């Protein structure tokens, strides 16, 4: 059990397995298999969620909120707590922390991404001011940073900033 799991890889693998249940020749059987697979995932989520809730209760009783925060600081444990709505830090604060982390990684391009807000459906809105090849890197770093600490969001929606007027280069005329 010492292997480090990547929560995003696990989520993608679960989705791939569920999609694979649809790949049968009989459409009715595929639909039934997909429903059974989704029900299994729901039941396991409820089971593990109830267990995690007990762990948080016991940790809080034994070590206070500091212990729960310490548990949540681990990326894997924090992700599980977030998915089960047990994370001690609210999603807005975690998203703001993720944006600060992304900006540190972006260095001189940090001003190219600005957090606009968190929609009621959980979508994080980020405004991009960078265009060209750098925009894709900015998007990737922002998405990875947010997914790492706030997997309970519904993803990131990037909004392109309106471009201002084009700047003209004015040079000196030669003295011909």
C-alpha positions in Angstrom: 0.0 0.0 0.0 3.1 2.3 0.0 2.4 3.3 -3.6 1.5 7.0 -4.0 -1.8 7.3 -5.9 -2.6 10.2 -8.2 -6.2 11.1 -7.5 -6.7 12.4 -11.0 -5.4 9.2 -12.5 -7.7 7.2 -10.3 -10.7 9.3 -11.3 -9.8 8.9 -15.0 -9.4 5.2 -14.6 -12.8 4.9 -12.9 -14.4 6.9 -15.7 -12.7 4.6 -18.3 -14.0 1.5 -16.6 -17.5 2.9 -16.5 -17.2 3.8 -20.2 -16.0 0.3 -20.9 -19.2 -1.1 -19.5 -20.9 0.6 -22.4 -18.8 -1.2 -24.9 -20.9 -4.4 -25.3 -22.7 -5.5 -28.4 -26.1 -5.5 -26.6 -27.2 -1.9 -25.9 -29.7 -2.9 -23.2 -27.0 -5.0 -21.4 -24.5 -2.1 -21.8 -27.0 0.4 -20.2 -27.7 -2.1 -17.4 -24.0 -2.7 -16.8 -23.3 1.1 -16.7 -26.1 1.6 -14.2 -24.7 -1.2 -12.0 -21.2 0.2 -12.2 -22.4 3.7 -11.3 -24.4 2.3 -8.4 -21.4 0.4 -7.2 -19.3 3.6 -7.3 -22.0 5.5 -5.4 -22.2 2.8 -2.7 -18.4 2.7 -2.3 -18.3 6.5 -2.0 -21.0 6.5 0.7 -19.2 3.7 2.6 -15.7 5.3 2.4 -17.3 8.7 3.2 -18.9 7.4 6.3 -15.6 5.9 7.4 -13.7 9.1 6.7 -16.3 11.1 8.7 -15.6 8.8 11.6 -11.9 9.2 11.2 -12.3 13.0 11.2 -14.5 12.9 14.3 -11.9 10.7 16.1 -9.0 12.9 15.0 -10.8 16.0 16.1 -11.6 14.5 19.5 -8.1 13.4 20.0 -6.1 16.2 18.5 -8.5 19.0 17.9 -8.9 21.0 14.6 -5.1 21.2 14.2 -5.0 17.4 13.7 -7.7 17.5 11.1 -5.9 20.4 9.3 -2.7 18.3 9.4 -4.5 15.3 7.9 -6.1 17.5 5.2 -2.7 19.0 4.3 -1.7 15.7 2.7 -2.8 15.9 -1.0 -4.3 12.4 -1.1 -6.1 12.7 2.3 -7.1 16.3 1.5 -8.6 15.2 -1.8 -10.6 12.4 -0.2 -11.9 14.8 2.5 -12.9 17.3 -0.1 -14.7 14.8 -2.2 -16.7 13.8 0.9 -17.3 17.4 2.0 -15.2 16.9 5.1 -12.3 19.2 4.3 -11.7 21.6 7.2 -10.9 24.5 4.8 -13.7 25.8 2.6 -13.4 25.4 -1.2 -13.1 29.1 -1.9 -10.0 29.4 0.4 -8.5 26.3 -1.2 -9.1 27.7 -4.7 -7.4 31.0 -3.7 -4.5 29.0 -2.3 -4.3 27.1 -5.6 -4.2 30.3 -7.6 -1.4 31.7 -5.4 0.5 28.4 -6.0 -0.1 28.6 -9.7 1.1 32.3 -9.8 4.3 31.3 -8.0 4.9 28.6 -10.6 4.1 31.0 -13.5 6.6 33.6 -12.4 6.6 36.5 -14.9 3.4 35.2 -16.4 1.5 35.3 -13.1 -0.5 38.3 -14.1 -1.8 36.4 -17.1 -4.3 34.5 -14.9 -6.8 36.1 -12.5 -9.4 34.4 -10.3 -12.8 35.8 -11.1 -14.9 33.6 -8.8 -16.5 30.3 -8.0 -19.9 29.6 -9.6 -22.7 28.0 -7.5 -22.2 24.8 -9.6 -18.6 24.6 -8.5 -17.0 25.9 -11.7 -13.9 28.0 -11.1 -13.8 31.1 -13.4 -10.3 32.4 -14.3 -9.6 35.2 -16.6 -6.7 34.9 -19.0 -4.9 37.8 -20.5 -2.1 35.9 -22.2 -2.5 34.9 -25.8 -0.4 32.7 -28.0 1.7 29.7 -27.0 2.0 30.8 -23.3 -1.7 30.6 -22.7 -1.8 26.8 -22.9 0.9 26.6 -20.2 -0.9 29.0 -18.0 -4.1 27.0 -18.4 -2.4 23.8 -17.6 -0.7 25.1 -14.5 -3.9 26.7 -13.2 -5.9 23.6 -13.8 -3.4 21.3 -12.1 -3.0 23.6 -9.1 -6.8 23.8 -8.6 -7.3 20.0 -9.1 -4.6 19.2 -6.5 -6.3 21.1 -3.6 -9.9 21.4 -4.7 -11.0 18.2 -6.5 -14.5 18.9 -5.4 -14.8 21.8 -7.9 -16.5 21.3 -11.3 -13.4 22.3 -13.3 -12.0 25.5 -14.5 -13.7 27.8 -17.1 -11.2 30.2 -18.7 -12.4 33.5 -19.9 -10.3 35.4 -22.4 -9.7 39.1 -21.3 -10.8 41.7 -23.8 -7.9 43.0 -25.6 -7.2 46.7 -25.4 -6.2 48.8 -28.4 -3.1 47.7 -30.2 0.0 49.6 -29.3 1.8 51.3 -32.1 5.6 51.5 -32.1 6.7 55.1 -32.8 10.3 55.5 -33.8 12.4 58.4 -34.8 12.7 59.4 -38.4 16.0 59.4 -39.9 17.4 62.9 -40.7 17.7 62.3 -44.5 
